């Protein structure tokens, strides 16, 4: 088809008299192609002509140079050591080659045709400032197809077009974008962007669950979305199609507890080394996905067992089994949920044709029968005795290097591939985790903090007095950057002859720009004030009976904590709790108070080897001490480190003493914690050898040789240091 187009196209027009268009039946063939797309017919069920037309549309747009690059890239891969064809999806390679050689992003079109493109490939392409393309017919009503084709000088209204070409039509649409997410505060204040790399870029802050953009030139746009802070999410789309008129799109955000970046696959090859089944270990969804694609894996094994898969629980109970004969093998996709320590029992009559992905890991042996265990880090093979933790670290480094190989991707603040690395860290034990975090800071997400209670579009506070009657309502509106203070007529609380509540708004410099004072006994008239705010200002609120009041975050619907004395700083995305203690913490490296509900404490020995770690979980009221099987420091024959925990009565509830030159056993201790318990830690060297870390934001605080910290409701308070 390409040669006919090249050699027999009069006047450089589309050649329609050959086989591709059934010898002059272009309208019928294009209608069939459109019908397949509208009906979402699997491409495997298309005829040969529509499938070739799918490729030719990309050839017409990307040019022969792009397909030449695709061929050369694949040949280079094939010449590499340990090349495994089934590890390389052709749609990924084709989309990448067209983007690199011609500057067009055909990934959305490939997905429109029902074929997958890997998320990393899509993100990598979008970061390269290439132009997305889309079939012309799908952007316009059918009555306008022919006129638009003529106006744009195209030979077919099915051809792929970029937005710069569509500008000649001078058509626009509106977009109503709905963000469906369980924790909207994770996105609030962050920017989303629509861009086509053809001169159109639209950016707006996420300040509501529904956003409207108008007018937008018709076409296809890359959609760059924030993907969460302390909780990471996967949105279900990364591009938007704008048609003439009104457009609506709902983006569904899936909360991620794990990363698909450390998924593994077992690939069953049959006759001619053609894949006939894949077993994917999906850590993100916590499920096994078996996809059997060929009914005849190997004709030489007619009606004979060729391969089988059995899934067992940790206790050995069989939960799934599938036998696959060489012929008459049932096809289809089966999903099996799994938990840690489930077992896989595999059989392949030709063990050399059982492969594993990623190929740089050794996950299968040369025997017909394989027994593997599903650990949180990955697959453990009983015969090979591989180390899943080391395999996971190798996958982490491999993905980090792939990101570094694309500088434009590294520059993306919301890159999903960076979130994948962040999520993988939760499966990596200390001290390796901290070392990887230090070495990979350039490819990790930078915004991992927990959104504060005041983050969102607004906060409404009800100040109440005697009988829980509201005497003042405060409405903070972040989008309008103002606060309305509405005083209700009446007496706040007659038992208070003096100050009952005060409200003060200050400039960043400390200058007071608004102040309101409420005595309990005074009768107040109804009135209303409005204060214009800006980032950096402070709001201070005092109420002698805060338990009578309530504050609601208008974005989350959750209560905002109120105390007698409250101080908030106005920031771009809402209100941030601020206090003198926090200010002190920010301004001194020797912090006297640490804020958070979870901390880790690393004890480091000789040659920077971690010999123990402590997890302080204030919310769960739990202390976990983990020792690693090494010699802490051979130069210290006496006590090298010690940990003691005291309860509120001063009684020792946990004690650990470690000699430097004595080999430790690998063990874990658990101890209960409560508010006002104290933790005393001694380390003979201290400083960088004894470090507290906040895992949420990555902050760390080296400790002296001897220190005592007390558990508080808000974190840790230092009592003494020596």
C-alpha positions as CSV (number, residue, x, y, z in Angstrom):
1,X,0.0,0.0,0.0
2,X,2.9,2.4,0.8
3,X,4.6,1.6,-2.5
4,X,1.4,2.1,-4.5
5,X,0.9,5.4,-2.7
6,X,4.5,6.4,-3.4
7,X,4.6,5.4,-7.1
8,X,1.1,5.7,-8.4
9,X,-0.4,8.8,-6.8
10,X,-1.1,11.4,-9.5
11,X,-0.5,14.9,-8.3
12,X,0.6,13.6,-4.9
13,X,-3.0,12.7,-4.0
14,X,-4.3,9.7,-2.2
15,X,-4.2,6.5,-4.4
16,X,-7.5,4.8,-4.0
17,X,-7.6,2.4,-7.0
18,X,-5.4,-0.2,-5.4
19,X,-6.1,-3.0,-2.9
20,X,-6.2,-0.9,0.3
21,X,-9.4,0.9,-0.8
22,X,-10.8,-2.2,-2.6
23,X,-10.0,-0.8,-6.0
24,X,-11.8,2.5,-5.8
25,X,-14.3,1.9,-3.0
26,X,-12.9,4.6,-0.7
27,X,-16.2,5.8,0.8
28,X,-17.3,2.2,1.7
29,X,-13.9,1.3,3.2
30,X,-13.7,4.5,5.3
31,X,-17.3,4.1,6.6
32,X,-16.3,0.5,7.7
33,X,-13.3,1.9,9.5
34,X,-15.4,4.6,11.3
35,X,-18.0,2.0,12.2
36,X,-15.3,-0.2,13.8
37,X,-14.2,2.7,16.0
38,X,-17.7,3.8,16.9
39,X,-18.7,0.2,17.9
40,X,-15.4,-0.3,19.8
41,X,-14.9,-3.4,17.8
42,X,-11.6,-5.1,18.9
43,X,-9.0,-4.6,16.2
44,X,-8.4,-8.4,16.2
45,X,-11.9,-8.6,14.7
46,X,-11.3,-6.1,11.9
47,X,-10.6,-7.2,8.4
48,X,-7.2,-6.9,6.9
49,X,-8.0,-3.7,5.0
50,X,-9.1,-1.7,8.0
51,X,-6.1,-2.9,9.9
52,X,-3.8,-1.8,7.1
53,X,-5.7,1.5,6.9
54,X,-5.0,2.0,10.6
55,X,-1.3,1.8,9.9
56,X,-1.5,3.9,6.7
57,X,-3.2,6.8,8.5
58,X,-0.2,7.0,10.8
59,X,2.2,6.7,7.8
60,X,0.4,9.5,5.9
61,X,0.8,11.7,9.0
62,X,4.2,10.7,10.3
63,X,5.9,10.0,7.0
64,X,8.1,7.1,5.9
65,X,11.0,8.4,8.0
66,X,9.1,7.6,11.2
67,X,8.4,4.0,10.1
68,X,12.0,3.7,9.0
69,X,13.0,4.8,12.5
70,X,10.6,2.2,14.0
71,X,12.1,-0.6,12.0
72,X,15.7,0.5,12.9
73,X,14.9,0.8,16.6
74,X,13.3,-2.6,16.6
75,X,16.3,-4.2,14.8
76,X,18.7,-2.6,17.3
77,X,16.6,-4.0,20.2
78,X,16.6,-7.4,18.5
79,X,20.4,-7.4,18.2
80,X,20.7,-6.8,22.0
81,X,21.7,-9.5,24.5
82,X,18.8,-11.4,26.1
83,X,16.2,-9.8,23.7
84,X,12.7,-11.0,24.5
85,X,10.3,-9.9,21.7
86,X,7.2,-10.2,23.9
87,X,8.7,-7.7,26.4
88,X,8.4,-4.9,23.8
89,X,4.9,-3.8,22.8
90,X,4.9,-2.8,19.1
91,X,2.4,0.0,19.7
92,X,4.8,1.6,22.3
93,X,7.7,1.3,19.8
94,X,5.7,2.7,17.0
95,X,4.3,5.7,19.0
96,X,7.7,6.5,20.3
97,X,9.3,6.4,16.8
98,X,6.7,8.6,15.2
99,X,7.0,11.1,18.1
100,X,10.8,11.2,17.8
101,X,11.0,11.3,14.0
102,X,8.0,13.4,13.0
103,X,7.0,15.3,16.2
104,X,3.5,13.8,16.3
105,X,1.8,12.0,19.2
106,X,-0.3,9.2,17.8
107,X,-0.8,7.4,21.1
108,X,-4.3,8.8,21.6
109,X,-5.2,7.6,18.1
110,X,-3.8,4.1,18.8
111,X,-5.9,4.0,22.0
112,X,-8.9,5.1,20.1
113,X,-8.5,2.1,17.9
114,X,-8.5,-0.2,21.0
115,X,-4.8,-0.9,21.3
116,X,-2.9,-0.2,24.5
117,X,0.0,2.2,24.9
118,X,2.1,1.9,28.1
119,X,1.5,4.8,30.6
120,X,5.3,5.5,30.8
121,X,5.5,5.7,27.0
122,X,2.5,8.1,26.8
123,X,4.0,10.3,29.5
124,X,7.4,10.2,27.9
125,X,6.0,11.2,24.5
126,X,3.8,14.0,26.0
127,X,6.8,15.5,27.7
128,X,8.7,15.9,24.4
129,X,6.5,18.8,23.2
130,X,5.1,16.8,20.3
131,X,1.7,17.5,18.7
132,X,-1.1,15.2,19.4
133,X,-3.2,14.2,16.3
134,X,-6.8,12.9,15.9
135,X,-9.1,11.9,13.0
136,X,-10.8,14.9,11.5
137,X,-14.2,13.2,11.2
138,X,-14.5,12.7,14.9
139,X,-14.3,16.5,15.7
140,X,-17.2,17.6,13.5
141,X,-20.8,16.8,12.7
142,X,-21.1,14.5,9.7
143,X,-22.6,17.2,7.5
144,X,-19.4,19.2,7.8
145,X,-16.9,16.4,7.0
146,X,-16.6,17.0,3.3
147,X,-16.4,20.8,3.5
148,X,-13.8,20.7,6.2
149,X,-11.8,18.2,4.2
150,X,-11.8,20.5,1.2
151,X,-11.0,23.5,3.3
152,X,-8.0,21.8,4.9
153,X,-6.8,20.4,1.5
154,X,-7.0,16.7,2.7
155,X,-7.7,13.7,0.6
156,X,-9.8,12.1,3.3
157,X,-11.8,13.2,6.3
158,X,-10.5,10.2,8.2
159,X,-7.0,11.5,8.1
160,X,-5.2,12.6,11.3
161,X,-4.9,16.3,11.9
162,X,-3.1,18.5,14.4
163,X,-4.7,21.5,16.1
164,X,-2.6,24.0,14.0
165,X,-4.3,22.7,10.8
166,X,-7.7,22.9,12.4
167,X,-7.3,26.6,13.2
168,X,-8.3,27.4,9.6
169,X,-11.8,26.1,10.4
170,X,-12.2,28.7,13.2
171,X,-14.4,26.5,15.3
172,X,-14.4,26.3,19.1
173,X,-16.0,24.4,21.9
174,X,-16.4,24.6,25.7
175,X,-15.2,22.1,28.2
176,X,-16.8,21.2,31.5
177,X,-14.2,19.1,33.4
178,X,-15.3,17.1,36.5
179,X,-12.6,15.8,38.8
180,X,-13.9,12.7,40.6
181,X,-11.5,12.1,43.6
182,X,-12.1,10.9,47.2
183,X,-9.7,13.5,48.7
184,X,-10.0,16.7,46.7
185,X,-7.6,18.5,49.1
186,X,-4.8,16.4,47.5
187,X,-5.3,18.4,44.3
188,X,-6.5,21.7,45.6
189,X,-4.5,24.8,44.5
190,X,-2.4,22.8,42.1
191,X,-2.6,23.7,38.4
192,X,-3.8,21.7,35.5
193,X,-2.8,22.4,31.9
194,X,-4.3,21.7,28.5
195,X,-1.7,22.1,25.7
196,X,-1.3,21.0,22.1
197,X,2.3,22.2,21.5
198,X,0.9,24.1,18.5
199,X,0.5,27.4,20.2
200,X,-2.5,26.7,22.6
201,X,-1.9,26.4,26.3
202,X,-4.5,26.8,29.0
203,X,-3.7,26.6,32.7
204,X,-6.0,27.0,35.7
205,X,-5.8,26.2,39.3
206,X,-7.9,23.3,40.7
207,X,-10.2,25.1,43.1
208,X,-13.4,23.1,42.7
209,X,-14.5,19.6,41.6
210,X,-16.0,21.1,38.4
211,X,-14.0,23.4,36.2
212,X,-15.0,25.2,32.9
213,X,-12.8,26.3,30.1
214,X,-14.1,28.4,27.2
215,X,-13.7,29.0,24.4
216,X,-11.2,26.3,23.2
217,X,-10.3,25.7,19.5
218,X,-11.4,22.3,18.5
219,X,-8.8,19.5,18.4
220,X,-7.0,17.2,20.8
221,X,-5.0,18.4,23.8
222,X,-2.6,16.8,26.2
223,X,-4.1,17.1,29.8
224,X,-1.5,17.5,32.5
225,X,-3.1,16.9,35.9
226,X,-1.8,17.0,39.5
227,X,-1.7,13.5,40.9
228,X,-1.8,14.0,44.7
229,X,0.4,15.0,47.5
230,X,0.7,12.5,50.4
231,X,-1.8,10.2,48.6
232,X,-0.9,9.5,45.0
233,X,-3.5,9.0,42.3
234,X,-3.8,7.7,38.8
235,X,-6.2,9.7,36.6
236,X,-7.9,7.7,33.9
237,X,-7.1,10.0,31.0
238,X,-4.2,12.2,29.9
239,X,-5.8,13.9,26.8
240,X,-8.9,15.8,26.0
241,X,-10.8,15.9,22.7
242,X,-12.6,19.2,22.0
243,X,-15.4,19.1,19.5
244,X,-17.5,22.0,18.3
245,X,-20.1,23.0,20.9
246,X,-20.3,21.7,24.5
247,X,-17.9,19.1,25.8
248,X,-18.0,17.3,29.1
249,X,-15.3,15.0,30.6
250,X,-15.1,13.3,34.0
251,X,-11.7,12.3,35.1
252,X,-11.7,9.5,37.7
253,X,-8.8,9.4,40.1
254,X,-7.8,6.0,41.5
255,X,-6.0,6.2,44.9
256,X,-2.7,4.2,44.7
257,X,-1.4,2.1,47.5
258,X,1.2,0.4,45.3
259,X,2.9,0.9,42.0
260,X,2.5,-0.9,38.7
261,X,6.2,-0.1,38.0
262,X,7.2,-3.3,39.9
263,X,4.7,-5.6,38.2
264,X,6.1,-8.8,36.9
265,X,5.0,-11.1,34.1
266,X,5.4,-14.8,33.4
267,X,5.1,-15.3,29.6
268,X,4.2,-18.7,28.2
269,X,5.6,-19.3,24.7
270,X,4.5,-22.0,22.4
271,X,5.1,-23.2,18.8
272,X,7.5,-20.8,17.0
273,X,8.2,-19.1,20.3
274,X,4.9,-17.3,19.9
275,X,3.2,-16.2,23.2
276,X,0.0,-17.9,24.0
277,X,-0.6,-16.8,27.6
278,X,0.6,-14.2,30.1
279,X,0.4,-14.2,33.8
280,X,0.7,-10.7,35.2
281,X,1.4,-10.0,38.8
282,X,-0.4,-6.6,39.3
283,X,0.9,-5.3,42.6
284,X,-1.1,-2.1,42.2
285,X,-4.5,-3.9,42.0
286,X,-3.3,-6.8,44.2
287,X,-4.4,-9.3,41.5
288,X,-3.1,-11.9,39.1
289,X,-4.3,-11.5,35.6
290,X,-4.1,-14.6,33.3
291,X,-4.6,-13.8,29.6
292,X,-4.8,-16.8,27.3
293,X,-4.7,-15.6,23.7
294,X,-4.2,-18.7,21.5
295,X,-6.4,-21.8,21.3
296,X,-3.5,-23.8,19.9
297,X,-0.3,-23.1,21.9
298,X,1.5,-26.0,20.2
299,X,0.0,-28.5,17.7
300,X,2.6,-31.1,18.5
301,X,1.0,-31.5,22.0
302,X,-2.5,-32.2,20.6
303,X,-5.0,-32.7,23.5
304,X,-2.0,-33.1,25.8
305,X,-1.2,-31.0,28.8
306,X,1.3,-28.3,27.6
307,X,1.2,-25.8,30.5
308,X,-0.6,-25.2,33.8
309,X,-1.0,-22.6,36.5
310,X,-2.1,-23.2,40.1
311,X,-2.6,-20.5,42.7
312,X,-2.3,-21.4,46.4
313,X,-2.8,-19.4,49.5
314,X,0.0,-19.0,52.1
315,X,-1.5,-22.0,54.0
316,X,-1.5,-24.2,50.8
317,X,-5.2,-24.0,49.9
318,X,-5.8,-24.1,46.2
319,X,-7.8,-21.1,45.0
320,X,-7.3,-21.3,41.2
321,X,-6.0,-23.8,38.6
322,X,-5.9,-23.6,34.8
323,X,-4.6,-26.4,32.6
324,X,-3.7,-25.5,29.0
325,X,-3.4,-28.3,26.4
326,X,-1.4,-27.9,23.2
327,X,-4.7,-27.8,21.2
328,X,-8.3,-26.8,22.0
329,X,-7.1,-24.5,24.8
330,X,-9.8,-22.2,26.2
331,X,-8.9,-18.6,25.7
332,X,-9.9,-15.5,27.7
333,X,-8.8,-13.3,30.6
334,X,-9.1,-14.5,34.3
335,X,-8.5,-12.2,37.3
336,X,-7.4,-13.8,40.6
337,X,-7.0,-11.6,43.8
338,X,-4.0,-12.4,45.8
339,X,-2.4,-11.6,49.2
340,X,1.2,-11.6,50.4
341,X,2.8,-15.1,50.4
342,X,0.4,-16.7,48.0
343,X,2.2,-19.4,45.9
344,X,2.3,-20.0,42.2
345,X,2.9,-23.6,40.9
346,X,3.7,-23.5,37.2
347,X,4.2,-26.2,34.6
348,X,5.5,-25.9,31.1
349,X,6.3,-28.9,29.0
350,X,9.1,-26.9,27.3
351,X,10.6,-25.0,30.2
352,X,12.9,-23.0,27.8
353,X,9.7,-21.3,26.5
354,X,8.7,-20.0,29.9
355,X,10.0,-16.4,30.2
356,X,9.8,-13.7,32.8
357,X,9.6,-9.9,32.5
358,X,11.4,-7.8,33.3
359,X,14.1,-9.8,31.5
360,X,17.0,-8.4,33.5
361,X,15.7,-10.4,36.6
362,X,16.1,-14.2,37.0
363,X,12.7,-15.4,37.9
364,X,12.3,-18.8,36.2
365,X,14.4,-21.9,36.2
366,X,15.1,-24.5,33.4
367,X,12.9,-27.1,34.9
368,X,9.3,-28.0,33.9
369,X,7.9,-27.3,37.3
370,X,8.3,-23.9,39.1
371,X,7.2,-22.9,42.6
372,X,7.2,-19.2,43.4
373,X,5.9,-17.1,46.3
374,X,4.3,-13.7,46.0
375,X,6.0,-11.3,48.4
376,X,5.3,-7.6,48.8
377,X,8.6,-6.9,47.1
378,X,8.0,-9.3,44.2
379,X,8.3,-12.9,43.2
380,X,10.5,-15.4,45.2
381,X,11.5,-18.6,43.4
382,X,12.2,-21.4,45.8
383,X,14.7,-23.2,43.6
384,X,16.6,-20.1,42.5
385,X,16.5,-18.6,46.0
386,X,16.5,-15.1,44.5
387,X,16.2,-12.0,46.7
388,X,12.9,-10.1,45.9
389,X,14.2,-7.1,47.9
390,X,17.3,-6.9,45.6
391,X,15.1,-7.4,42.5
392,X,12.8,-4.6,43.6
393,X,15.8,-2.3,44.1
394,X,17.1,-3.2,40.6
395,X,13.6,-2.3,39.2
396,X,13.7,1.0,41.1
397,X,17.1,1.9,39.7
398,X,16.1,0.8,36.2
399,X,13.0,3.0,36.2
400,X,15.0,5.9,37.7
401,X,17.6,5.7,35.0
402,X,14.8,5.6,32.3
403,X,13.4,8.8,33.7
404,X,16.8,10.4,33.7
405,X,17.3,9.5,30.1
406,X,14.4,11.9,29.2
407,X,15.3,15.4,30.6
408,X,11.9,16.8,29.5
409,X,10.2,14.1,31.6
410,X,12.3,14.9,34.6
411,X,11.1,18.5,34.4
412,X,7.5,17.5,34.7
413,X,6.2,18.3,38.3
414,X,3.3,15.8,38.1
415,X,5.0,12.9,36.4
416,X,3.2,9.6,37.2
417,X,6.5,7.7,36.8
418,X,8.0,9.7,39.7
419,X,5.0,8.7,41.8
420,X,5.7,5.1,40.9
421,X,9.2,5.3,42.4
422,X,7.8,7.0,45.5
423,X,5.3,4.2,46.0
424,X,7.9,1.5,45.4
425,X,9.9,2.9,48.3
426,X,7.3,1.7,50.8
427,X,8.4,-1.9,50.0
428,X,12.1,-1.2,50.6
429,X,13.5,-1.6,54.1
430,X,15.8,0.7,55.9
431,X,18.6,1.7,55.5
432,X,18.3,1.0,51.8
433,X,15.2,3.1,51.5
434,X,16.9,6.2,52.9
435,X,19.9,5.7,50.7
436,X,17.7,5.4,47.6
437,X,15.8,8.5,48.6
438,X,19.0,10.5,48.8
439,X,20.4,9.2,45.6
440,X,17.1,9.6,43.6
441,X,15.9,13.0,44.8
442,X,16.1,14.2,41.2
443,X,13.5,11.7,40.0
444,X,11.1,11.6,43.0
445,X,8.0,13.8,43.4
446,X,8.7,17.0,45.4
447,X,5.2,17.5,46.8
448,X,4.6,14.6,49.3
449,X,3.3,16.6,52.3
450,X,0.0,16.0,54.0
451,X,-2.5,18.7,53.1
452,X,-3.4,20.7,56.2
453,X,-7.0,20.9,57.6
454,X,-7.4,24.4,56.1
455,X,-6.4,23.6,52.5
456,X,-9.3,24.1,50.2
457,X,-11.7,26.6,48.7
458,X,-12.9,27.9,52.1
459,X,-13.5,27.4,55.8
460,X,-16.6,28.4,57.7
461,X,-16.3,28.9,61.4
462,X,-19.2,29.2,63.9
463,X,-18.2,31.0,67.1
464,X,-20.6,29.9,69.8
465,X,-21.3,31.1,73.3
466,X,-23.8,30.3,76.1
467,X,-26.3,27.6,75.1
468,X,-24.1,26.9,72.0
469,X,-25.7,30.0,70.3
470,X,-23.7,31.3,67.4
471,X,-22.7,34.9,68.0
472,X,-20.3,35.2,65.1
473,X,-19.8,33.4,61.8
474,X,-16.5,33.6,59.9
475,X,-16.4,32.7,56.2
476,X,-13.0,32.4,54.7
477,X,-13.1,32.3,50.8
478,X,-9.8,31.3,49.3
479,X,-10.9,31.7,45.7
480,X,-12.0,35.3,46.4
481,X,-9.1,35.9,48.9
482,X,-11.3,37.4,51.5
483,X,-13.0,36.7,54.9
484,X,-16.4,37.8,55.9
485,X,-17.1,38.4,59.6
486,X,-20.8,38.3,60.4
487,X,-21.8,39.3,64.0
488,X,-25.2,38.2,65.2
489,X,-27.2,40.4,67.5
490,X,-27.0,39.3,71.2
491,X,-24.8,38.6,74.1
492,X,-22.0,36.0,73.6
493,X,-21.8,34.6,77.2
494,X,-23.0,36.6,80.2
495,X,-20.8,34.7,82.6
496,X,-17.7,36.3,81.0
497,X,-17.4,39.9,82.2
498,X,-14.2,40.4,80.1
499,X,-12.7,39.0,76.9
500,X,-14.5,35.9,75.5
501,X,-13.2,35.8,72.0
502,X,-11.0,37.9,69.7
503,X,-10.1,37.9,66.0
504,X,-7.1,39.6,64.5
505,X,-5.8,39.8,60.9
506,X,-2.1,40.8,60.4
507,X,0.1,41.6,57.5
508,X,3.2,39.4,57.1
509,X,5.2,42.2,58.8
510,X,3.0,41.9,61.9
511,X,1.0,45.1,61.3
512,X,-2.7,44.6,62.4
513,X,-5.2,45.4,59.6
514,X,-8.3,44.1,61.3
515,X,-9.3,43.4,64.9
516,X,-12.5,42.3,66.6
517,X,-13.1,41.8,70.3
518,X,-16.0,40.1,72.0
519,X,-16.7,40.4,75.7
520,X,-18.9,37.8,77.0
521,X,-21.4,40.1,78.8
522,X,-21.7,42.8,76.1
523,X,-24.8,43.0,73.9
524,X,-23.7,43.4,70.2
525,X,-25.7,44.6,67.3
526,X,-25.8,42.6,64.1
527,X,-23.2,43.7,61.5
528,X,-20.9,42.4,58.8
529,X,-17.3,43.1,57.9
530,X,-15.2,41.9,54.9
531,X,-11.4,41.7,55.0
532,X,-9.4,41.4,51.8
533,X,-6.6,38.8,52.3
534,X,-3.4,37.8,50.4
535,X,-0.8,35.1,50.8
536,X,1.5,35.7,53.7
537,X,-1.1,37.3,56.1
538,X,-2.0,35.8,59.4
539,X,-5.4,35.1,61.0
540,X,-5.4,34.8,64.8
541,X,-8.4,33.6,66.7
542,X,-9.0,33.2,70.4
543,X,-12.0,31.6,72.0
544,X,-12.1,30.7,75.7
545,X,-14.4,27.8,75.1
546,X,-13.3,26.3,71.8
547,X,-15.3,23.1,72.3
548,X,-18.5,25.1,71.7
549,X,-17.3,26.2,68.2
550,X,-16.8,24.3,65.0
551,X,-15.0,24.9,61.7
552,X,-15.8,23.1,58.5
553,X,-13.5,22.8,55.4
554,X,-15.8,23.5,52.5
555,X,-13.7,21.3,50.1
556,X,-13.4,18.2,52.3
557,X,-16.5,18.6,54.5
558,X,-14.2,17.8,57.5
559,X,-13.9,19.6,60.8
560,X,-10.9,21.9,61.3
561,X,-9.3,21.6,64.7
562,X,-9.9,24.5,67.0
563,X,-8.0,25.4,70.2
564,X,-8.2,28.3,72.6
565,X,-5.4,30.1,70.6
566,X,-5.4,29.6,66.8
567,X,-3.0,31.1,64.3
568,X,-3.3,30.4,60.5
569,X,-1.1,31.7,57.7
570,X,-2.9,32.5,54.4
571,X,-1.2,30.5,51.6
572,X,-2.2,30.1,47.9
573,X,-4.2,27.0,48.5
574,X,-5.9,27.8,51.8
575,X,-5.0,28.2,55.5
576,X,-1.9,26.7,57.0
577,X,-1.6,26.3,60.8
578,X,1.2,28.5,62.1
579,X,2.5,28.8,65.7
580,X,5.5,30.2,67.5
581,X,6.7,26.7,68.1
582,X,6.5,25.9,64.4
583,X,8.3,29.1,63.5
584,X,11.0,28.2,65.9
585,X,11.3,24.8,64.3
586,X,11.7,26.2,60.8
587,X,14.4,28.6,61.9
588,X,16.6,26.3,63.9
589,X,18.4,23.1,62.8
590,X,18.5,21.8,66.4
591,X,14.7,21.4,66.6
592,X,13.2,21.3,70.1
593,X,9.8,20.1,68.8
594,X,8.9,17.9,65.8
595,X,5.4,17.8,64.4
596,X,3.8,14.8,62.8
597,X,2.3,11.4,63.7
598,X,5.0,9.1,62.4
599,X,8.8,9.2,62.7
600,X,11.7,6.9,61.9
601,X,15.0,6.9,63.8
602,X,18.0,5.3,62.1
603,X,21.0,4.1,64.1
604,X,24.1,3.9,61.9
605,X,27.4,2.1,62.7
606,X,30.7,1.5,61.2
607,X,31.1,2.3,57.4
608,X,27.6,3.9,57.4
609,X,25.9,0.6,57.9
610,X,22.5,0.8,59.6
611,X,22.3,-1.7,62.5
612,X,18.9,-0.7,63.9
613,X,15.9,1.4,63.2
614,X,13.0,2.6,65.3
615,X,9.5,3.5,64.0
616,X,7.5,5.8,66.2
617,X,3.9,5.7,65.2
618,X,2.0,8.2,67.5
619,X,-1.4,7.7,65.9
620,X,-1.2,3.9,66.2
621,X,0.4,4.3,69.7
622,X,3.2,1.9,68.7
623,X,7.0,1.8,68.9
624,X,8.8,-0.8,66.7
625,X,12.5,-1.5,67.1
626,X,14.2,-3.5,64.3
627,X,17.7,-4.8,64.6
628,X,19.7,-5.9,61.5
629,X,22.1,-9.0,61.6
630,X,25.4,-7.1,61.5
631,X,28.2,-6.0,63.9
632,X,27.3,-2.4,64.8
633,X,30.9,-1.1,65.3
634,X,33.8,-3.5,66.0
635,X,35.9,-0.7,67.6
636,X,33.4,-0.4,70.5
637,X,33.7,-3.3,72.8
638,X,31.2,-1.8,75.4
639,X,27.8,-0.3,75.0
640,X,27.5,1.4,71.7
641,X,23.8,2.3,71.7
642,X,20.8,2.1,74.1
643,X,17.1,2.8,73.9
644,X,14.8,3.2,77.0
645,X,11.1,4.0,77.0
646,X,9.4,5.3,80.2
647,X,5.7,5.5,80.8
648,X,4.0,8.5,82.5
649,X,4.9,7.2,86.0
650,X,8.6,6.9,85.0
651,X,8.6,3.1,84.9
652,X,10.8,1.5,82.2
653,X,8.5,-0.3,79.7
654,X,11.2,-1.1,77.2
655,X,14.9,-1.4,77.2
656,X,17.5,-2.2,74.5
657,X,21.3,-2.1,75.0
658,X,23.7,-2.9,72.1
659,X,27.4,-3.6,72.3
660,X,29.4,-2.3,69.3
661,X,31.5,-5.4,68.7
662,X,28.8,-8.1,69.2
663,X,26.9,-9.5,66.2
664,X,23.2,-8.7,66.3
665,X,20.5,-11.1,65.4
666,X,17.8,-9.9,63.0
667,X,14.7,-9.3,65.1
668,X,11.8,-6.9,65.7
669,X,10.4,-5.7,69.0
670,X,7.0,-3.9,69.5
671,X,6.1,-1.7,72.4
672,X,3.0,0.4,73.1
673,X,3.2,4.2,73.3
674,X,1.0,6.9,74.8
675,X,1.1,10.6,75.2
676,X,3.7,11.8,77.7
677,X,5.8,8.6,77.4
678,X,9.5,9.5,77.0
679,X,12.1,7.9,74.7
680,X,15.8,8.0,75.8
681,X,18.4,7.2,73.2
682,X,22.1,6.9,73.6
683,X,24.5,6.5,70.6
684,X,28.2,6.6,71.3
685,X,28.9,8.7,68.1
686,X,25.6,10.5,67.7
687,X,25.2,13.3,65.0
688,X,24.8,11.7,61.5
689,X,24.9,8.2,63.0
690,X,21.7,8.8,65.0
691,X,19.0,10.5,62.8
692,X,15.3,11.1,63.2
693,X,13.4,11.4,59.9
694,X,9.8,12.4,59.0
695,X,8.9,9.9,56.2
696,X,6.2,12.2,54.8
697,X,8.3,15.2,53.9
698,X,11.8,13.7,54.0
699,X,13.1,16.1,56.7
700,X,15.8,14.7,59.0
701,X,17.3,15.8,62.3
702,X,20.7,14.4,63.5
703,X,20.8,13.7,67.2
704,X,23.4,14.2,69.9
705,X,25.0,11.2,71.8
706,X,22.3,11.3,74.5
707,X,18.8,12.7,74.1
708,X,15.3,12.4,75.6
709,X,12.2,13.0,73.6
710,X,8.6,13.1,75.0
711,X,5.5,11.9,73.0
712,X,3.0,14.8,72.6
713,X,-0.4,15.0,70.9
714,X,1.3,16.8,68.0
715,X,4.6,14.9,67.7
716,X,7.8,14.9,69.7
717,X,9.1,17.4,72.3
718,X,12.8,17.3,73.2
719,X,13.4,17.3,77.0
720,X,17.2,17.1,77.4
721,X,20.4,16.6,75.3
722,X,24.0,15.9,76.4
